Amino acid sequence: MNARIRDADLVIEGGMVITMAQGQAPISNGRVLIKDGIITDIHSRNEKCEGPGVQAEVIDAKDAIVMPGLINAHTHAAMTLFRGLADDLPLKQWLFEKIFPAEAKYLNPDTVYWGSLLGCLEMIASGTTCIADGYFFQDETVRAVHESGLRGLIAQGIIDFPAPGVPDPTKNLMVAKEFIERWLGFSTLITPGLFCHSPVTCSEQTLKGAWEISRRFDLPLQIHLSETSDEINEIIKRTGKRPVFYLDRLGLIDKGLIAAHAIHLDEMEISRVFKKGMKIVHVPESNMKLCAGIAPIRDMVNAGLTVGLGTDGCSSNNNLDLFCEMDTAAKLSKIYDLDPVGLNANTVVKMATSLGASVLGLEKEIGTLEIGKRADIIVVDTHQPHLCPVYDPLSAIVYSANGADVKDVIVNGKVLMKNRGFTTLDPVEIIEKVKVISSNISI
Amino acid sequence: MNARIRDADLVIEGGMVITMAQGQAPISNGRVLIKDGIITDIHSRNEKCEGPGVQAEVIDAKDAIVMPGLINAHTHAAMTLFRGLADDLPLKQWLFEKIFPAEAKYLNPDTVYWGSLLGCLEMIASGTTCIADGYFFQDETVRAVHESGLRGLIAQGIIDFPAPGVPDPTKNLMVAKEFIERWLGFSTLITPGLFCHSPVTCSEQTLKGAWEISRRFDLPLQIHLSETSDEINEIIKRTGKRPVFYLDRLGLIDKGLIAAHAIHLDEMEISRVFKKGMKIVHVPESNMKLCAGIAPIRDMVNAGLTVGLGTDGCSSNNNLDLFCEMDTAAKLSKIYDLDPVGLNANTVVKMATSLGASVLGLEKEIGTLEIGKRADIIVVDTHQPHLCPVYDPLSAIVYSANGADVKDVIVNGKVLMKNRGFTTLDPVEIIEKVKVISSNISI
């Protein structure tokens, strides 16, 4: 028996394996071997017929697609608490009259913990294996993500207003720095980080301070960038420059910056972003729902930018399903660019996997299925009416599937969901707890 | 015991009942009584505590939303056969180089039957209870829809080219008329009808002939209208008029005409459509995917037009999930109209239920849950991570749910799906059969 098969502690047997590695065709009737959280081999069972070692746990992927776990490169997991609390409203009213007051009134360590757990539960259930999260009371989000078994870049929110858990904004950088020091090295799966709310809500001093801390620890800095045209006007009024050039003056336009939304970028800004290597996260459903605008993602991808995909908080979406987000990203580009080819199925799956990994600086560890990489893998059950037939597995993933089609979820070689049963989290407890919390919320 | 409770043969117990009847608030902890396919009572269990009669079948709707079944007002069920066969292509290339040749080569009574069965299976699985279908070999679609238990307006396709099953286009009206005569009165659930492919692909004579037949039998006529700007230009070139005015000259702009797509209508056309009562079906995902354009649905709804919702054939979507379609309809209007309020959750649920019923001329029978109406009802399981919490059930339906959340489906008082188990169709047989058919398809 092949040594790698004998030594594996987890084996995914059968199915169509989409590795998302550059230039690699789908492998039908595949086998993926995993040992100690690492992918040790990927092959067609037609070539190597031996079964797995008797010690290995086996995931049956017959009639299924095996692919890299999805990467939600911009979310606020705890905002599940406010899912559907304030819909069909303009962004400003939604944010200032509903969400900020709800956050001020209802967020505390306990609610953030349970809201984050619910977010993790939903993301596991819909095939996400890695998240970039930015919010407040992030010790609790770290705790929730750690318990869930997900991989994550968990960032402490920074804003120059009194914020949940940070009533004195002059202390926001200190709180954030202490958050990093507290969690750095805590787990190989969790990277702490900073999240500046936006160039409008953070002063120049705050932005520079946050960047300086991020650089000191060599960690990415997350930010909301150019989400609304009002924001562009405000930054131009304050600084005489468009946001990318303003942030570039401060030194932030860099491969260490992860900018979510990035809707209202002109050609000069896209060119500057490319030159400096800044990362972008497309959140099309939130952008549509809040009337924020349509990001020129096809042009960004064509210009060579590194663009990932995110759901945003599910209070502006209103779910954390990256399958829906891929579908929307592809269709929205087609109708916006009037180009059916530009952002095709392959490109949006890359945005949700390999490009997402690059956005988070984790491209050497995750994002594709390759020998030596971490085993962050999902299995999508295609034996279902809406996934039959499958002429092209990438097309099926983007245009036909949704998160409920995910059968198994593996992070770092650990099975977090098997046949839709959760192994790390108790869905009944979490849902019931959030129901109780939400029954007291009104705004 | 209340006589209606005692006499019911089917009872839906518990859950939040959204009737979609004008002005009626959701009923929490509801009970819906059904006898002989008719809704006989809807009340809160808090008011009437007696349980159901011992003879009644009971659907448990605890932790669920009970609502009218969704109406897919424009689809081509058998096109499941071509799901994902040709993606990321412009409409013309998709249609003329891929779909028309695939239809010519692979459609026959057997493939249309199995493709339609798969479409019905998928639609039941995602909460659709009534469809408006237009295609070829429609005897087979009638047979499939009849076996599935769905309600449907099933229309024979008419086009002035050699078509599947109608090699001689001079006979297309005769074939269609015979189709109607064959199926009229066959079942209370199935209404036969005609479907003219478009004003471009059907001559003036064909359009008038189809309209005349439809009027003779008092049946709606379905048509694709103003899907691309090329089509508008072609019609103007041929007739000197925009499509709505051209069809109006022929007498077709009338409450008996159901026009799908209706993207490129100007204000004058919208005003004429309103005056004449023509019905419109919005198919946003197909329109986006094929780069056809964005229909001004908010303006149409505001102008008082009757607008339903459809998936189109799933080869341009690529699924038949009306929950996804509602989400896309709402978000697309927000970003297109830059108006977060215009097409809100309530309006799009109406488009998929009560307005859809009006489009099909079935508003007295279905579309809302009211005493005396036919029991076309779905139960949506909200005890799931992505549907917690529920501050507003309509928002949860539109922005958070997808078709896989539908637990039970009832049409005309008959349970077609219970706890996700199908009662009329065999999913394994259908999926395996379509896999075999599709393994021979390439284009």
HADDOCK unambig.tbl for C-alpha pairs under 7 A between the chains (distance, minus, plus):
assign (segid A and resid 81 and name CA) (segid B and resid 389 and name CA) 6.87 0.50 0.50
assign (segid A and resid 83 and name CA) (segid B and resid 389 and name CA) 6.55 0.50 0.50
assign (segid A and resid 84 and name CA) (segid B and resid 390 and name CA) 6.82 0.50 0.50
assign (segid A and resid 84 and name CA) (segid B and resid 391 and name CA) 5.94 0.50 0.50
assign (segid A and resid 84 and name CA) (segid B and resid 392 and name CA) 6.49 0.50 0.50
assign (segid A and resid 84 and name CA) (segid B and resid 395 and name CA) 6.00 0.50 0.50
assign (segid A and resid 84 and name CA) (segid B and resid 396 and name CA) 6.58 0.50 0.50
assign (segid A and resid 85 and name CA) (segid B and resid 391 and name CA) 5.67 0.50 0.50
assign (segid A and resid 88 and name CA) (segid B and resid 340 and name CA) 5.04 0.50 0.50
assign (segid A and resid 88 and name CA) (segid B and resid 341 and name CA) 5.00 0.50 0.50
assign (segid A and resid 88 and name CA) (segid B and resid 344 and name CA) 5.81 0.50 0.50
assign (segid A and resid 89 and name CA) (segid B and resid 340 and name CA) 5.31 0.50 0.50
assign (segid A and resid 89 and name CA) (segid B and resid 341 and name CA) 6.06 0.50 0.50
assign (segid A and resid 90 and name CA) (segid B and resid 340 and name CA) 5.62 0.50 0.50
assign (segid A and resid 118 and name CA) (segid B and resid 385 and name CA) 6.31 0.50 0.50
assign (segid A and resid 121 and name CA) (segid B and resid 385 and name CA) 6.43 0.50 0.50
assign (segid A and resid 122 and name CA) (segid B and resid 385 and name CA) 5.02 0.50 0.50
assign (segid A and resid 122 and name CA) (segid B and resid 386 and name CA) 5.63 0.50 0.50
assign (segid A and resid 288 and name CA) (segid B and resid 331 and name CA) 5.35 0.50 0.50
assign (segid A and resid 288 and name CA) (segid B and resid 332 and name CA) 6.62 0.50 0.50
assign (segid A and resid 288 and name CA) (segid B and resid 334 and name CA) 6.33 0.50 0.50
assign (segid A and resid 288 and name CA) (segid B and resid 335 and name CA) 5.04 0.50 0.50
assign (segid A and resid 289 and name CA) (segid B and resid 331 and name CA) 5.07 0.50 0.50
assign (segid A and resid 289 and name CA) (segid B and resid 334 and name CA) 6.29 0.50 0.50
assign (segid A and resid 289 and name CA) (segid B and resid 340 and name CA) 6.89 0.50 0.50
assign (segid A and resid 290 and name CA) (segid B and resid 340 and name CA) 6.57 0.50 0.50
assign (segid A and resid 291 and name CA) (segid B and resid 334 and name CA) 5.71 0.50 0.50
assign (segid A and resid 291 and name CA) (segid B and resid 335 and name CA) 4.91 0.50 0.50
assign (segid A and resid 291 and name CA) (segid B and resid 338 and name CA) 5.60 0.50 0.50
assign (segid A and resid 291 and name CA) (segid B and resid 339 and name CA) 6.82 0.50 0.50
assign (segid A and resid 291 and name CA) (segid B and resid 340 and name CA) 6.20 0.50 0.50
assign (segid A and resid 293 and name CA) (segid B and resid 335 and name CA) 6.43 0.50 0.50
assign (segid A and resid 317 and name CA) (segid B and resid 399 and name CA) 6.62 0.50 0.50
assign (segid A and resid 318 and name CA) (segid B and resid 399 and name CA) 5.13 0.50 0.50
assign (segid A and resid 318 and name CA) (segid B and resid 400 and name CA) 5.01 0.50 0.50
assign (segid A and resid 319 and name CA) (segid B and resid 386 and name CA) 5.89 0.50 0.50
assign (segid A and resid 319 and name CA) (segid B and resid 400 and name CA) 5.17 0.50 0.50
assign (segid A and resid 331 and name CA) (segid B and resid 288 and name CA) 5.35 0.50 0.50
assign (segid A and resid 331 and name CA) (segid B and resid 289 and name CA) 5.09 0.50 0.50
assign (segid A and resid 332 and name CA) (segid B and resid 288 and name CA) 6.62 0.50 0.50
assign (segid A and resid 334 and name CA) (segid B and resid 288 and name CA) 6.32 0.50 0.50
assign (segid A and resid 334 and name CA) (segid B and resid 289 and name CA) 6.29 0.50 0.50
assign (segid A and resid 334 and name CA) (segid B and resid 291 and name CA) 5.72 0.50 0.50
assign (segid A and resid 335 and name CA) (segid B and resid 288 and name CA) 5.04 0.50 0.50
assign (segid A and resid 335 and name CA) (segid B and resid 291 and name CA) 4.91 0.50 0.50
assign (segid A and resid 335 and name CA) (segid B and resid 293 and name CA) 6.43 0.50 0.50
assign (segid A and resid 338 and name CA) (segid B and resid 291 and name CA) 5.60 0.50 0.50
assign (segid A and resid 339 and name CA) (segid B and resid 291 and name CA) 6.83 0.50 0.50
assign (segid A and resid 340 and name CA) (segid B and resid 88 and name CA) 5.05 0.50 0.50
assign (segid A and resid 340 and name CA) (segid B and resid 89 and name CA) 5.31 0.50 0.50
assign (segid A and resid 340 and name CA) (segid B and resid 90 and name CA) 5.61 0.50 0.50
assign (segid A and resid 340 and name CA) (segid B and resid 289 and name CA) 6.89 0.50 0.50
assign (segid A and resid 340 and name CA) (segid B and resid 290 and name CA) 6.58 0.50 0.50
assign (segid A and resid 340 and name CA) (segid B and resid 291 and name CA) 6.21 0.50 0.50
assign (segid A and resid 341 and name CA) (segid B and resid 88 and name CA) 4.99 0.50 0.50
assign (segid A and resid 341 and name CA) (segid B and resid 89 and name CA) 6.05 0.50 0.50
assign (segid A and resid 344 and name CA) (segid B and resid 88 and name CA) 5.78 0.50 0.50
assign (segid A and resid 385 and name CA) (segid B and resid 118 and name CA) 6.29 0.50 0.50
assign (segid A and resid 385 and name CA) (segid B and resid 121 and name CA) 6.43 0.50 0.50
assign (segid A and resid 385 and name CA) (segid B and resid 122 and name CA) 5.02 0.50 0.50
assign (segid A and resid 385 and name CA) (segid B and resid 431 and name CA) 6.56 0.50 0.50
assign (segid A and resid 386 and name CA) (segid B and resid 122 and name CA) 5.64 0.50 0.50
assign (segid A and resid 386 and name CA) (segid B and resid 319 and name CA) 5.89 0.50 0.50
assign (segid A and resid 388 and name CA) (segid B and resid 431 and name CA) 6.58 0.50 0.50
assign (segid A and resid 388 and name CA) (segid B and resid 435 and name CA) 7.00 0.50 0.50
assign (segid A and resid 389 and name CA) (segid B and resid 81 and name CA) 6.87 0.50 0.50
assign (segid A and resid 389 and name CA) (segid B and resid 83 and name CA) 6.56 0.50 0.50
assign (segid A and resid 389 and name CA) (segid B and resid 434 and name CA) 6.87 0.50 0.50
assign (segid A and resid 389 and name CA) (segid B and resid 435 and name CA) 5.81 0.50 0.50
assign (segid A and resid 389 and name CA) (segid B and resid 438 and name CA) 6.48 0.50 0.50
assign (segid A and resid 390 and name CA) (segid B and resid 84 and name CA) 6.83 0.50 0.50
assign (segid A and resid 391 and name CA) (segid B and resid 84 and name CA) 5.94 0.50 0.50
assign (segid A and resid 391 and name CA) (segid B and resid 85 and name CA) 5.67 0.50 0.50
assign (segid A and resid 392 and name CA) (segid B and resid 84 and name CA) 6.49 0.50 0.50
assign (segid A and resid 395 and name CA) (segid B and resid 84 and name CA) 6.01 0.50 0.50
assign (segid A and resid 396 and name CA) (segid B and resid 84 and name CA) 6.60 0.50 0.50
assign (segid A and resid 399 and name CA) (segid B and resid 317 and name CA) 6.61 0.50 0.50
assign (segid A and resid 399 and name CA) (segid B and resid 318 and name CA) 5.14 0.50 0.50
assign (segid A and resid 400 and name CA) (segid B and resid 318 and name CA) 5.01 0.50 0.50
assign (segid A and resid 400 and name CA) (segid B and resid 319 and name CA) 5.18 0.50 0.50
assign (segid A and resid 404 and name CA) (segid B and resid 404 and name CA) 6.71 0.50 0.50
assign (segid A and resid 431 and name CA) (segid B and resid 385 and name CA) 6.57 0.50 0.50
assign (segid A and resid 431 and name CA) (segid B and resid 388 and name CA) 6.57 0.50 0.50
assign (segid A and resid 434 and name CA) (segid B and resid 389 and name CA) 6.87 0.50 0.50
assign (segid A and resid 435 and name CA) (segid B and resid 388 and name CA) 6.99 0.50 0.50
assign (segid A and resid 435 and name CA) (segid B and resid 389 and name CA) 5.82 0.50 0.50
assign (segid A and resid 438 and name CA) (segid B and resid 389 and name CA) 6.48 0.50 0.50
